[in-house]
């Protein structure tokens, strides 16, 4: 699984960071960013889905599988 953040859609609510700080961080402008290359370990998959589901701007995409 992989996650990505669309910076053009992100409004800086930072719910993803609050829910999954292992996967997301915030840049100097308050925009969410993915930590690392966006790969999600099996133990964090539920957090990735929860973060995406709680993004009010739908700026987080979860890619199931290895791609």
LUMGU-468596 format. One record per residue (C-alpha): residue in three letters; x, y, z. Coordinates in Angstrom, 2 decimals. Layout:
+------+---------+---------+---------+
| code |       X |       Y |       Z |
+------+---------+---------+---------+
|  Ala |       X |       Y |       Z |
...
+------+---------+---------+---------+
END
This chain:
+------+---------+---------+---------+
| code |       X |       Y |       Z |
+------+---------+---------+---------+
|  Unk |    0.00 |    0.00 |    0.00 |
|  Unk |    1.07 |    3.55 |   -0.70 |
|  Unk |   -0.33 |    6.97 |    0.21 |
|  Unk |    0.04 |   10.32 |   -1.45 |
|  Unk |   -1.12 |   13.85 |   -0.71 |
|  Unk |   -2.33 |   16.21 |   -3.42 |
|  Unk |   -0.81 |   19.51 |   -2.27 |
|  Unk |   -3.15 |   21.46 |   -4.54 |
|  Unk |   -6.18 |   20.11 |   -2.64 |
|  Unk |   -4.75 |   20.16 |    0.89 |
|  Unk |   -6.07 |   23.06 |    2.98 |
|  Unk |   -3.95 |   22.37 |    6.06 |
|  Unk |   -6.58 |   20.84 |    8.34 |
|  Unk |   -3.86 |   18.33 |    9.34 |
|  Unk |   -6.28 |   15.61 |   10.39 |
|  Unk |   -4.01 |   13.11 |    8.63 |
|  Unk |   -1.07 |   14.17 |   10.78 |
|  Unk |   -3.18 |   13.96 |   13.94 |
|  Unk |   -4.41 |   10.47 |   13.03 |
|  Unk |   -1.24 |    9.01 |   11.51 |
|  Unk |    1.91 |   10.95 |   12.43 |
|  Unk |    3.90 |    7.89 |   11.37 |
|  Unk |    2.80 |    8.50 |    7.77 |
|  Unk |    2.26 |   12.27 |    7.46 |
|  Unk |    4.02 |   15.47 |    8.45 |
|  Unk |    3.32 |   19.16 |    7.86 |
|  Unk |    5.51 |   21.53 |    5.88 |
|  Unk |    6.31 |   25.15 |    6.75 |
|  Unk |    3.08 |   26.31 |    5.09 |
|  Unk |    0.81 |   23.90 |    6.97 |
|  Unk |    0.34 |   21.59 |    4.01 |
|  Unk |    0.42 |   17.86 |    4.71 |
|  Unk |    3.26 |   15.85 |    3.25 |
|  Unk |    3.93 |   12.13 |    3.16 |
|  Unk |    6.86 |   10.84 |    5.17 |
|  Unk |    9.33 |    8.90 |    3.06 |
|  Unk |    8.23 |    7.47 |   -0.26 |
|  Unk |    4.62 |    6.89 |    0.78 |
|  Unk |    4.99 |    3.18 |    1.44 |
|  Unk |    2.72 |    1.93 |    4.20 |
|  Unk |    3.67 |   -1.04 |    6.33 |
|  Unk |    0.91 |   -3.56 |    7.07 |
|  Unk |    0.60 |   -2.40 |   10.68 |
|  Unk |   -0.22 |    1.17 |    9.51 |
|  Unk |   -2.67 |    0.35 |    6.72 |
|  Unk |   -5.75 |    1.03 |    8.85 |
|  Unk |   -4.31 |    4.41 |    9.92 |
|  Unk |   -3.68 |    5.30 |    6.27 |
|  Unk |   -7.29 |    4.50 |    5.37 |
|  Unk |   -8.56 |    6.42 |    8.40 |
|  Unk |   -6.51 |    9.49 |    7.49 |
|  Unk |   -7.80 |    9.43 |    3.91 |
|  Unk |  -11.40 |    9.00 |    5.07 |
|  Unk |  -11.07 |   11.97 |    7.44 |
|  Unk |   -9.56 |   14.41 |    4.96 |
|  Unk |  -12.26 |   17.04 |    4.32 |
|  Unk |  -10.63 |   18.03 |    1.02 |
|  Unk |  -10.10 |   14.43 |   -0.24 |
|  Unk |   -6.44 |   15.28 |   -0.74 |
|  Unk |   -5.15 |   11.85 |    0.33 |
|  Unk |   -5.10 |    8.93 |   -2.05 |
|  Unk |   -4.53 |    5.38 |   -0.87 |
|  Unk |   -3.18 |    2.99 |   -3.46 |
|  Unk |   -3.88 |   -0.61 |   -2.50 |
|  Unk |   -1.28 |   -3.21 |   -3.40 |
|  Unk |    2.34 |   -2.61 |   -4.27 |
|  Unk |    1.86 |    0.08 |   -6.92 |
+------+---------+---------+---------+
END
